[in-house]
Amino acid sequence: MHAAIVTGVSRGLGEALAVVMLARGFAVLGVGRAASPKLKGKLYHHAACDLAQPALLAAAVTPPLRRLAASKPATVTLINSAAVATPTGLVGHLDAAAVASALAVNAAAPV
């Protein structure tokens, strides 16, 4: 059995990639704020978390990661598709909270 960990599965590219991985027989651990209704079945597991809050990430993903590891997959693929393209605008005029959130999702969470 092969496994994939896919971030950003609530919608968009992450959701589409997880659907394809499931169709190919991968066990998929989806990480995102919400579970997509397109992602279901015995091979799909969801870790609900907001990647804009990386301090909470370990608590959300550790239990499902342990279950995945216990199944002893031959390979594990990480697809980090969670990302935000905001805020946009002139430097010096951007909302500091929005900048911090974008850095958390795009840089801190993957690490």
N, C-alpha and C positions, 0 to 999 in steps of 0.2 A: 504494500500500500504506500502511496505517496501522499504527502500533505502539503497544504499551502496556508500561510497566514496572510490575510488580505486586509489592509486598513482602508477605511473610507467606504465600507460596504453599504451604507445607508442609501446611497443613490449613485448615479453616474458611472464613471469608469470602474471604480472599485466594485460596485454591484455587478456590472457586466463581466468583469474578470472573474469574480467569484462564481457566477453562474457557469461560465465556461469551464472553470476548474472542476466544479461539481459534475458537469456533464462528461468530463474526461475521467471520472472516477476518483478524483482526489478527495481526501478528507479536508475540509476547509474550516479554519477558525477565522471568522469575520470579526473585525474590530471596528466599532463605530458607535455613534450615538443611538441609533435605532437599527433594528433588524428589518431588512427589506422583505416584503411578502414573496418575492421571487426566490428567496434563499430558504430552502427547507429540506428536510430529509434527514436520515440518520447520519449522513456524513457531514452535516453542517452544524457548527456550534458557534454561538455568538458571545462576544465579550462586549457588553455595553459600557462605553466610556466616551467622554468628550476629550479628544486629543488636544484641545486647547488647555487642558489641565493635566500636564504630564506628571505631576506629583501623585495623581490618582491612578495612573496607568498600571503600575505594578499590581495593585490590589485587584484591579478588574481582570487582568489577563493571566495572572499566575495560576488560579485554579484550572481554567480551560487549557492552558499550556501544559500543565502537569498531566491532565487527562490525555492530551494529544501525545505527549512523550511516552506515556504508559502503553500506547498502542504500537510503539516501536516502528514508526514509518521508515521506509527505506531512504526517503529524501524528504526534506522540508524546504519549500520555496517561500521566500518572503516577498510580497508585493506591497510596497508602500505607496498606495495611491491617494491617501488622504492628503489634501493640500488646499490652501486658500490663496486666492490671487488678490487679496485685499489687505490693507487699505491702499487706495491709489490717490495720487495727488502730489502736491508740492511738499518736498521735505521741509520740515519746520511748521507745516500746517496740518500734519496728520494727527489723528487722535492717538494718544499714547497707549491707551488700553487696546485699541485695535491693532497697533503695531506689535504689542506684547503677545496678543492672541495669535497673530499670524506667525510670529517667530516660534511660539510654542508648538503650533501644528506642523509647520514646515521644517523646523530645525530640531527642537528639543524632543518631540515625541518620537521621531525615527531613531534617535540616539538611544 
